[in-house]
Amino acid sequence: MSARIFSPARTAMQSGKGKTGYWVLEFDPEMPKKIDPLMGYTSSRDMRSQIRLTFETLEEAVAYAEKTGLQFRVEEPKLPKRRQISYSDNFRYDRKTPWTH
């Protein structure tokens, strides 16, 4: 049984850093999901795929995985690249692309 430990990124609807900065431990699926032929529902008999443990720090998540004997991998978070631009750059006369509405 293996798991992955990661820090989720903020959602597309967030502009701030709320509800970020925590770590999640999720189990890897042990068997593939099946599609019900009649209704088209996706189902699985893998009960561990429903478990999602949250931790405040990476060290707590790693300690839990080692204590329970889980094989795990840590996925480091990707930091967003911020472009430093000025509001006045929108009105420069030598813009590379024309400004239109």
Buried (B, 14 or more C-beta within 10 A) or exposed (E): EEBBBBBEEBEEEEEEEEEEEBBBBBBBEEEEEEEEEEEEEEEBEBEEBEEEBEBEEBEBBBEBBEEEEBEBEEEEEEEEEEEEEEEEEEEEEEEEEEEEE
